[in-house]
């Protein structure tokens, strides 16, 4: 049951941690915090790319032709 809203929620939940990590890095700069921030940004980017790659195609509904005898 791959629901689109659940996939988007996963991206937003992961991305919501980025401001907290930036704040932590601002107050306590360090290599580990910077690596964690970069990894989290990469994860959000990757999830976004995967979500766009699996986007369902929207087909335009054209009127059906009906043959009459």
Phi and psi in degrees as a GROMACS rama.xvg file:
@    title "Ramachandran Plot"
@    xaxis  label "Phi"
@    yaxis  label "Psi"
@TYPE xy
-77.6183  99.5758  UNK-2
-97.2588  137.571  UNK-3
-62.6477  -39.1714  UNK-4
-66.501  -32.8541  UNK-5
-70.271  -37.1552  UNK-6
-67.1139  -42.0644  UNK-7
-65.4977  -38.6867  UNK-8
-62.4373  -37.6429  UNK-9
-63.7325  -40.9052  UNK-10
-66.5239  -45.1277  UNK-11
-65.7233  -37.4053  UNK-12
-65.5987  -40.3757  UNK-13
-69.5762  -40.8229  UNK-14
-70.7452  -24.7148  UNK-15
-68.3936  -15.927  UNK-16
-81.9239  -16.0911  UNK-17
-62.0441  -45.794  UNK-18
-61.3571  -34.8739  UNK-19
-66.5604  -38.7357  UNK-20
-69.4783  -36.4775  UNK-21
-64.7221  -41.9399  UNK-22
-62.9874  -43.9364  UNK-23
-62.5825  -41.1487  UNK-24
-67.7511  -32.0164  UNK-25
-67.5762  -42.2771  UNK-26
-82.6627  -32.5953  UNK-27
-133.492  79.2347  UNK-28
-64.0021  141.081  UNK-29
-173.076  163.951  UNK-30
-69.3022  -40.0056  UNK-31
-63.8271  -43.5357  UNK-32
-63.3196  -39.1485  UNK-33
-66.7085  -39.7817  UNK-34
-66.0992  -42.1664  UNK-35
-62.3773  -41.9671  UNK-36
-62.115  -44.9466  UNK-37
-64.7136  -39.9646  UNK-38
-65.2306  -41.538  UNK-39
-66.0183  -39.9341  UNK-40
-63.4073  -40.0549  UNK-41
-63.5887  -41.4656  UNK-42
-62.6245  -44.4761  UNK-43
-62.7852  -44.263  UNK-44
-61.2565  -45.1313  UNK-45
-64.0196  -43.8541  UNK-46
-63.0609  -39.2575  UNK-47
-63.4567  -43.3283  UNK-48
-63.554  -42.5629  UNK-49
-65.2654  -40.6336  UNK-50
-64.2578  -40.1896  UNK-51
-70.7187  -32.3627  UNK-52
-69.8527  -28.3304  UNK-53
-102.145  16.1975  UNK-54
-62.2975  130.284  UNK-55
-66.4759  138.844  UNK-56
-78.1664  137.633  UNK-57
-92.1341  120.552  UNK-58
-100.135  137.653  UNK-59
-80.5254  138.791  UNK-60
-84.3447  113.312  UNK-61
-99.4324  148.704  UNK-62
-64.0963  139.571  UNK-63
-79.0407  139.344  UNK-64
-87.6851  131.961  UNK-65
-114.998  127.241  UNK-66
-83.4402  135.558  UNK-67
-113.001  143.52  UNK-68
